[in-house]
């Protein structure tokens, strides 16, 4: 029997009436996340010691079709979609006119369709905003979430996948296609391979029985944790319109093409890149304790300057070794000495962990 693609138990549902594009800070104040789901020890072990798969209900999919779909998106997103080919995927951001990220995407092409994988909580507002700018372009945006399955795979999964795909992607953001959809390799986490398997829901459901006996199904919250340990920020509603792309390392992760033409906020993004020093970046950290209410958008405070925040939580997920792992946007100067605390200057202290990639030296 095929495993259904309904969310695993404990998966948070997210809802808010605050639209993407509201004044900075408004979404953070209005948005309420449930307690962070904590996967079981067996779920973490399945990924780290063997291999696991997880249906990812936290994502939505927007399909762009039409003769002008690629050129339209090329003029809206931070990365090149005009030259996106069938063998690769690309990260991209969507900015406001002030250069602040409204959403982050993984983009890939299947035939004449360009797919955008996006956090589900911002999808509707972002799709509506993009649609407003289509005007006379021959392009159409459609919500493909209902008919698209998104499966994350992590750990030693190659043997299980070999029964579904004839070949596996041999590099990060390389894509292969098969009868059961597309398989995209995404950045490793903790030296474990990771893939996204995306395609028509009916076809993927029909194939899941091939891997059910080989891989354990685990909570999608494990994927959120792996994304954090890979150092790959995701823009969700609580932090929409808070960050210029460089603040969340999108320039380092290849999500910004500085040679392409204009897009909303392009002048701000380019000026941030070339005017001199980038003073804020995203770092990886852990905060100890069972802090189930840690939320994206929570402010950080430095011990030497308790009167004003020095950063913000971008993403948070319960960690395998305990506590909560975080991606935090922070002033680089705050990492040089003293301590950084969550919520208030006397809140829980953060322990910083090296990112799995290097950041350019800022001079």
C-alpha positions as CSV (number, residue, x, y, z in Angstrom):
1,X,0.0,0.0,0.0
2,X,1.3,3.4,-0.9
3,X,2.0,5.8,2.0
4,X,-0.3,8.8,1.8
5,X,1.1,12.3,1.5
6,X,-0.8,13.9,4.3
7,X,1.4,15.8,6.8
8,X,2.9,13.8,9.6
9,X,1.5,14.3,13.0
10,X,2.9,17.3,14.8
11,X,3.4,19.3,11.6
12,X,2.5,22.9,12.4
13,X,-0.2,24.6,10.4
14,X,0.4,28.3,9.8
15,X,-2.1,31.0,9.1
16,X,-2.1,34.7,9.2
17,X,-4.1,37.6,7.7
18,X,-1.0,39.9,7.5
19,X,-0.1,40.2,3.8
20,X,3.4,40.0,2.4
21,X,4.6,43.5,1.6
22,X,3.2,45.1,4.8
23,X,5.4,47.5,6.6
24,X,8.5,45.9,8.0
25,X,7.8,44.5,11.4
26,X,4.0,44.2,10.9
27,X,4.2,40.5,9.9
28,X,6.4,39.7,12.8
29,X,4.0,41.3,15.3
30,X,0.8,39.7,13.8
31,X,2.1,36.2,13.0
32,X,1.8,33.5,15.7
33,X,3.6,30.2,15.2
34,X,2.7,27.1,17.2
35,X,5.3,25.4,19.4
36,X,8.2,23.9,17.4
37,X,7.5,20.2,16.7
38,X,10.2,18.0,18.2
39,X,11.0,14.9,16.1
40,X,11.7,11.7,18.0
41,X,15.2,10.5,18.6
42,X,14.5,7.6,16.1
43,X,13.6,10.1,13.4
44,X,16.9,12.0,13.8
45,X,18.8,8.7,13.9
46,X,17.1,7.5,10.7
47,X,18.6,10.4,8.8
48,X,22.0,10.4,10.5
49,X,22.6,6.7,10.5
50,X,20.6,5.3,7.6
51,X,18.3,7.3,5.4
52,X,14.8,8.7,5.5
53,X,12.2,10.5,3.5
54,X,9.6,13.1,4.5
55,X,6.6,14.6,2.7
56,X,7.2,18.4,3.0
57,X,3.8,20.0,3.6
58,X,5.5,23.3,4.6
59,X,6.1,24.1,0.9
60,X,3.9,25.3,-1.9
61,X,4.5,25.3,-5.7
62,X,3.8,28.0,-8.2
63,X,3.9,27.1,-11.9
64,X,4.7,29.7,-14.5
65,X,3.7,29.0,-18.0
66,X,3.4,30.8,-21.3
67,X,5.8,32.1,-24.0
68,X,7.0,35.0,-21.8
69,X,7.2,33.0,-18.4
70,X,11.0,32.9,-18.3
71,X,11.5,36.5,-19.3
72,X,8.8,37.7,-16.9
73,X,10.3,35.9,-13.9
74,X,13.8,37.1,-15.1
75,X,12.6,40.6,-14.5
76,X,11.1,39.9,-11.1
77,X,13.5,37.6,-9.3
78,X,17.1,38.0,-8.1
79,X,18.5,35.1,-10.2
80,X,18.5,34.3,-13.9
81,X,15.5,32.4,-15.1
82,X,15.9,33.4,-18.8
83,X,18.8,30.8,-19.1
84,X,17.5,28.2,-16.6
85,X,17.9,24.9,-18.3
86,X,16.3,21.5,-17.7
87,X,19.4,20.0,-16.0
88,X,19.7,22.5,-13.1
89,X,17.8,24.2,-10.4
90,X,18.5,27.6,-8.9
91,X,17.8,29.5,-5.7
92,X,16.2,32.9,-6.1
93,X,14.6,35.7,-4.1
94,X,11.8,38.1,-4.7
95,X,12.3,41.6,-3.3
96,X,10.3,44.6,-2.5
97,X,11.2,47.9,-4.2
98,X,13.4,48.6,-1.1
99,X,15.4,45.4,-1.8
100,X,13.9,43.5,1.1
101,X,13.1,39.8,0.6
102,X,9.4,38.9,0.3
103,X,10.1,35.3,-0.5
104,X,12.8,32.8,-1.4
105,X,12.4,30.1,-4.1
106,X,14.0,27.1,-5.5
107,X,13.3,27.3,-9.3
108,X,13.5,24.6,-11.9
109,X,12.2,23.9,-15.4
110,X,10.1,21.0,-16.7
111,X,9.4,21.3,-20.4
112,X,7.8,24.8,-20.9
113,X,6.9,25.2,-17.2
114,X,9.1,26.9,-14.6
115,X,8.3,25.8,-11.1
116,X,8.8,27.9,-8.0
117,X,9.1,26.1,-4.6
118,X,8.2,28.5,-1.9
119,X,7.2,28.5,1.8
120,X,3.5,27.8,1.8
121,X,2.7,30.6,4.3
122,X,3.8,33.3,1.8
123,X,2.7,31.6,-1.4
124,X,-0.7,33.1,-1.9
125,X,0.4,36.7,-1.2
126,X,3.5,36.4,-3.3
127,X,1.7,34.8,-6.2
128,X,-0.9,37.5,-6.2
129,X,1.8,40.2,-6.1
130,X,3.7,38.7,-9.0
131,X,0.5,38.4,-11.0
132,X,-0.1,42.1,-10.7
133,X,3.0,42.8,-12.8
134,X,2.3,40.3,-15.6
135,X,0.4,43.0,-17.6
136,X,0.7,42.2,-21.3
137,X,3.3,39.5,-20.9
138,X,2.3,36.0,-22.2
139,X,2.6,34.4,-18.8
140,X,0.4,32.7,-16.3
141,X,1.0,31.8,-12.7
142,X,-0.9,28.9,-11.1
143,X,-1.0,27.3,-7.7
144,X,0.3,23.8,-8.3
145,X,0.5,22.7,-4.7
146,X,-2.6,20.5,-4.7
147,X,-1.3,18.3,-7.6
148,X,2.4,18.4,-6.8
149,X,4.1,16.2,-4.2
150,X,7.3,17.4,-2.6
151,X,9.4,14.8,-0.9
152,X,12.6,15.4,1.0
153,X,15.2,12.6,1.2
154,X,18.3,12.6,3.4
155,X,21.1,10.3,4.4
156,X,22.0,7.1,2.7
157,X,19.2,7.1,0.2
158,X,20.9,6.3,-3.1
159,X,20.1,2.6,-3.1
160,X,16.4,3.3,-2.5
161,X,16.3,6.0,-5.2
162,X,18.1,3.8,-7.8
163,X,14.8,1.8,-8.1
164,X,12.9,4.9,-9.1
165,X,15.4,7.0,-11.1
166,X,17.8,5.7,-13.7
167,X,20.5,8.2,-12.6
168,X,21.0,10.4,-9.6
169,X,22.1,14.1,-9.7
170,X,25.9,14.3,-9.2
171,X,26.1,17.9,-7.9
172,X,24.2,20.4,-5.9
173,X,21.2,21.9,-7.7
174,X,21.7,19.3,-10.5
175,X,18.3,17.9,-11.6
176,X,17.4,14.6,-13.3
177,X,13.9,13.7,-14.7
178,X,12.1,10.4,-14.8
179,X,8.7,8.9,-15.1
180,X,8.2,9.6,-11.4
181,X,9.0,13.4,-11.6
182,X,12.2,15.3,-10.9
183,X,15.0,14.7,-8.5
184,X,17.0,17.7,-7.4
185,X,20.1,17.5,-5.2
186,X,20.2,20.2,-2.6
187,X,23.1,21.2,-0.3
188,X,24.3,18.4,2.1
189,X,23.7,18.8,5.8
190,X,26.0,17.3,8.4
191,X,27.8,15.5,5.5
192,X,24.5,13.7,4.6
193,X,23.2,13.8,1.0
194,X,19.9,15.5,0.5
195,X,17.5,15.4,-2.4
196,X,14.1,16.9,-3.3
197,X,11.8,14.6,-5.2
198,X,9.0,16.7,-6.9
199,X,6.4,15.9,-9.4
200,X,2.8,15.0,-10.0
201,X,1.3,13.7,-6.8
202,X,-0.4,10.6,-8.3
203,X,2.9,9.5,-9.9
204,X,4.9,9.9,-6.8
205,X,2.3,8.2,-4.6
206,X,2.5,5.2,-7.0
207,X,6.3,5.0,-6.6
208,X,6.5,5.5,-2.8
209,X,6.0,1.8,-2.2
210,X,9.4,1.2,-3.8
211,X,11.1,3.1,-1.0
212,X,8.8,2.5,1.9
213,X,10.6,-0.7,3.0
214,X,14.0,0.8,2.5
215,X,13.7,4.2,4.2
216,X,11.9,5.4,7.3
217,X,9.3,8.1,6.9
218,X,10.0,11.0,9.4
219,X,8.5,14.4,10.3
220,X,9.0,17.3,7.9
221,X,10.4,19.1,10.9
222,X,13.6,17.1,10.4
223,X,13.9,18.8,7.0
224,X,13.6,22.2,8.5
225,X,16.5,21.3,10.9
226,X,18.6,20.0,8.0
227,X,18.0,23.2,6.0
228,X,19.3,25.1,9.0
229,X,22.4,22.9,9.4
230,X,23.0,23.4,5.7
231,X,23.0,27.1,6.3
232,X,20.2,27.8,3.8
233,X,17.7,30.4,5.0
234,X,14.1,30.3,4.0
235,X,11.9,33.4,4.0
236,X,8.7,32.7,5.8
237,X,5.9,35.1,6.7
238,X,7.3,36.3,10.1
239,X,10.5,37.6,8.4
240,X,9.1,38.8,5.1
241,X,10.5,42.2,4.1
242,X,13.1,42.2,6.8
243,X,16.3,41.3,4.9
244,X,18.3,42.5,1.9
245,X,19.6,39.2,0.2
246,X,23.1,39.6,1.5
247,X,21.9,39.6,5.1
248,X,20.8,36.0,4.6
249,X,23.9,35.0,2.6
250,X,22.0,34.7,-0.7
251,X,24.9,36.2,-2.6
252,X,27.1,33.4,-1.2
253,X,24.5,30.7,-1.9
254,X,24.2,31.7,-5.6
255,X,20.7,33.1,-5.3
256,X,21.6,36.5,-6.7
257,X,22.9,37.1,-10.2
258,X,24.7,40.5,-10.2
259,X,25.1,40.5,-14.0
260,X,21.4,40.2,-14.9
261,X,19.0,43.0,-15.7
262,X,16.7,45.0,-13.4
263,X,14.3,43.5,-10.9
264,X,12.4,45.0,-8.0
265,X,15.0,46.3,-5.4
266,X,17.9,45.6,-7.8
267,X,19.6,49.0,-7.1
268,X,19.5,48.5,-3.4
269,X,20.9,44.9,-3.7
270,X,23.7,46.0,-6.0
271,X,24.6,49.0,-3.8
272,X,24.8,46.7,-0.8
273,X,27.2,44.5,-2.7
274,X,29.5,47.0,-4.1
275,X,29.5,50.1,-1.9
276,X,31.9,48.6,0.6
277,X,31.3,46.6,3.8
278,X,28.4,44.3,4.4
279,X,27.9,44.6,8.1
280,X,25.2,42.0,8.7
281,X,25.2,38.3,7.8
282,X,23.4,35.1,8.8
283,X,25.0,32.8,11.2
284,X,24.3,29.3,12.6
285,X,23.6,29.0,16.3
286,X,22.0,26.8,19.0
287,X,20.1,27.9,22.1
288,X,19.9,25.4,24.9
289,X,16.7,24.2,26.6
290,X,13.3,23.0,25.4
291,X,12.4,26.4,24.0
292,X,9.2,25.4,22.2
293,X,8.2,29.0,21.6
294,X,11.3,30.1,19.7
295,X,10.0,31.9,16.6
296,X,11.4,33.4,13.4
297,X,11.3,37.1,13.8
298,X,12.4,37.0,17.5
299,X,15.0,39.7,18.2
300,X,18.5,39.2,19.5
301,X,20.4,41.4,22.0
302,X,24.1,41.8,22.7
303,X,25.4,41.8,26.2
304,X,27.4,45.1,25.6
305,X,24.4,46.9,24.0
306,X,21.2,45.7,25.7
307,X,19.1,48.7,24.6
308,X,18.7,47.8,21.0
309,X,18.5,44.5,19.0
310,X,21.6,43.3,17.2
311,X,19.8,40.7,15.0
312,X,16.8,38.5,14.4
313,X,16.0,34.8,14.2
314,X,15.4,33.8,10.5
315,X,14.6,30.1,11.0
316,X,14.4,27.8,14.0
317,X,14.0,24.0,14.4
318,X,14.5,21.6,17.3
319,X,18.0,20.1,17.2
320,X,19.0,16.4,17.4
321,X,21.5,17.1,20.2
322,X,19.0,19.2,22.2
323,X,17.8,22.7,22.3
324,X,16.9,24.7,19.1
325,X,19.2,25.3,16.2
326,X,18.8,28.7,14.6
327,X,19.8,30.7,11.5
328,X,20.1,34.2,12.8
329,X,20.7,37.5,10.9
330,X,23.1,39.5,13.0
331,X,25.6,42.4,13.0
332,X,29.0,41.0,12.4
333,X,30.4,43.2,15.1
334,X,28.2,41.4,17.6
335,X,30.1,38.2,17.0
336,X,33.5,39.6,17.9
337,X,33.1,39.6,21.7
338,X,30.5,39.4,24.5
339,X,27.4,37.3,24.2
340,X,24.2,37.3,22.2
341,X,20.8,36.5,23.8
342,X,17.4,35.6,22.6
343,X,14.5,37.9,23.2
344,X,16.1,40.2,25.8
345,X,19.6,41.1,26.9
346,X,19.2,38.6,29.8
347,X,17.5,35.9,27.7
348,X,19.0,32.5,26.8
349,X,22.5,32.8,25.4
350,X,23.2,31.6,21.9
351,X,26.1,29.3,21.1
352,X,27.4,29.9,17.6
353,X,28.3,27.0,15.3
354,X,30.5,27.3,12.1
355,X,28.5,27.5,8.9
356,X,29.2,24.7,6.4
357,X,30.4,27.3,3.9
358,X,32.7,30.3,4.1
359,X,31.7,33.9,4.0
360,X,33.7,36.5,2.1
361,X,36.0,38.6,4.2
362,X,34.5,42.0,4.7
363,X,37.0,44.9,4.6
